[in-house]
Amino acid sequence: MRPDEALERLRVLGFDESDAQTLFDHFDDAERRGKAGHGYSRIEWLETLELDPGAKPEKVASFPGFEHWDGNGALGYLTLAAICASLEDDPPRPARVVTAASCFPTGTLGYWVRWLAEAGLVALLTATSPARLAHPDGGPPVVGTNPLAIGIPTTDGEPIVSDVSMGKVTYGDVLRGAASADDLVPFGGEQAHKAFALALGLQLVVETCVGEGYGAFLVAVDGEFGPSDFRERFPDLRLPGDR
């Protein structure tokens, strides 16, 4: 799919120009970073769903150091985009926890923490998804792949971004035929219990903060000691999030 076709297909789905561009920017970034399971193929997936393209996320509660949002039927991509834009416009001093209910799908979480890291914030984000992973001892799927993403500002302006799904493969790779559904297991082989434990822990954090349905949990911090100089200390390493 060409970029111009991808953007046009989002418009055809009924999204206004701003939301279509927001969605396209996310899918295009994933495509360019080699994350095809979260790239243009997701537009084809959206075309199979019942959508409310006019829905808008809303901040429903705000306290010092804490916000709660509701997707209100909007795609999770758009909810996280609204949250990131809000944090960029009104940065936390020094930290803010943000929870989001009815927030699915959320896409490549590294995209959102990179956004915040480029704005100078340390960010940690997780989000839940349909049950995909079974217990390592077997049985039906009980937890989502529940990725964890961390974005760190650096002195050279290129954030370090760690974005790890708890599955051996992503559901996006299964959707586009690059992996089998049988590969949707906790990563780690004989150590898969560690990935399962982390997936479960992250899922319960989100569930206890947003209730039923899929959601997201974000921590954004204005780092007290400024951007990391890790790249300068280890200039020859390819770091997480690098192209």
N, C-alpha and C positions, 0 to 999 in steps of 0.2 A: 504494500500500500504506500502510495506517495504521500508526503506531508500535506500537500494541498488537498488531496482526496480525504485524508484523515480528518482535517479540520472541517471540510464540507459535510462529511457524514455526521459529525457532531452537531452541526447546524440543523441538518435534516431531522435529527432526533428531537429537535424542538428547543435546544438550549439557546439562550440569548447570546449575543456576541461575546460578552464578558466571560460567561461561564464556559462557552465553547472554547475560548482561547485558554482559559485556566486548565481545562481538561486536556487540551491539545499539548500545552506546555509540559504537563506531567508525562503524558504518553511519549512525546517526542524525546524528552530527556532520557526516559528509560530505554527507548530504542537506540539512542546514540551511545548509551553506556553499555550496550550489549545485553540488557535485561528484557529480551523480547517478550517474555511471558507477561510483562507489565507494560508493554509498548502498544503499538497499533492494534495488536490482536485483541486487546481489551475492548476496543471500539466494536469489533464484531461480536464480542460477548455482550456488551451493553445493548446491542441491537436485538438480542433475544429476550431481554428483560422488560417487565412493565415498569416504566419510569415516570416520574413527575418532574419534567424538566424545569418547571416554574418554581419548584420548592426552594426555599432559602433557609440556611441555618440561622440559629438565633442564640445569642448569649442570654441565658435565662437566670443566671445568678452571678454576682460579683462581690467578693469580699477582699480585704487586704491579703494578698498572697494566694488567692484562689478564685477560679472562674469555673462555671459549669455551662456547657453549651448543649443544644439539642439540634440534631440534624433536620428535624421537621420534614422528613421525607426527601431531603436533598442527598445526593451521592456523598459518600464519605470523603471523596477527594475534595469536594467543594467545602465541606465543613472544615477540614484541616487547612485548606487554603485561607478561609476566613479567619481561623484562629491564628495562623502564622502572620497574616496581614495585620491583625489586631495587636499581636505581640511586637511586631516590628514598629508599628505606629506608637505604641505605648509600652515601652520595654519595662520589664519587672525591675524593681529596685528593693532588694537584691534578687528575689526569686518569686516564681509563681507556679502553682500547680493548676493544670487545666484538665478537666474531665469532659468527655463528649459522649452523649448518649445517641443512639440511632445513627451511628457513624460507621457506614460500610457501603461499598468497599473503600479501602484507604490507600491501596496501591503500594508503591515503593516508599516505605517509611523514610529511607535515607534522603529522599527528595525533600521532605518537610524539615528534617533536622538540618540539612544543608542550608536551606533557606534561612533558618534561624541563626545558624553559625555564621553565615555571611553577614548577618545583621549584628554580629558580635556576641551572641548568646550561646552558652553551653546548653545543649538540649538532649533530653532523653525521652523517647517515645515508644509506646507499645500499643497494639490494637488487636482486637479479637476477630475471629473469623468462624465460619461454620466448622463443626468438628471434622477434622481430617485425620488426626493421628490417634492410633490405638495405644494402649498401654504396651510397653515392651514385652510383657508376658502374653500378649494376644488379646483378642476380644474386639468389640466394635470400636470405631473412632469415638473418643471422648473429649478431646481438646483440639483447638485450632492450631495452625502452624505458628500463630502468635509471635510475629517477629519483634525484635528489639533493635532500635536504631539509636545511635549516639552521635551527635554532631559537636565538634570541638573547633572553635575559632583558632587560627594560627597567625603567627606574625607575618607570614607571606601572603595572607589573604585567601589561601586555598584550604578550606576546612578539611579536617580528618573526619571521615564519616564511616562508622561501623554500622552495618545493617545486616542482621543475621536472622533468618527464619529458622524455626526449630525443626523443620522438616528436612529430610534428605533431599527432596526436590520441592519446588513451589507448585501450588495449584495452577498457577499460570502456565507452567511448563506442561502440565497435564492437559490443560485446555487447548494448547496449541499443538499437541501431539508430540512434543519433544521428550516426554517422560510418560511412564505408565502409572496408573493409579496405584499399582502395587508398590511403587516407590515412595508413596506418601506415608512414610514412617519417621519416627524421631531419628535424627542423624546421630551417628556415633558408633554404629555397629554394636559391639559388646558393651560400649559405654552409653548406649541409647537412653538408659534410665536418667542420665544427667540432662539431656535435652528435653525429655518428657517432664522431668521435675520443673525445669525452668518454664516450659510451656504452660504447665498447670499453674505455677505460681503467678505468672503474668496474667493468665486468664482470670484467676480469682481476684487479683488486684483490680482489674477492670470491672468485673462483675459486681464487686462490693461497692464500687464507686458510682456505677451508672445503672445498676439494676439489670433487668432482663434485656435481651437483645445485644447486638454487637456495639462496641464502643471503643474509645481511645483514652489513654492516660498519658499526659505530657508534663514534664518538668522542664522549665526554662529558667536559667540562672545567669545573672550578670556576674561573670567570674571575677572574684576579688583580685586575682593576681594577673589579670589580662590574658591575652592570647597565648597559646602554647608555642614554644620554640622547638618542638620536637623535630620538625622537618629540618631545621638548621643543625640540630645535633646529629641527625642521621640522614644526611642529604642523598645518599645513594639507595635508600630503601623505597620500594613502591608500597605506599601505605593504603589502608582501606579507604575506598571512595575515590581513589585516583582513577583517571581514565586509562 
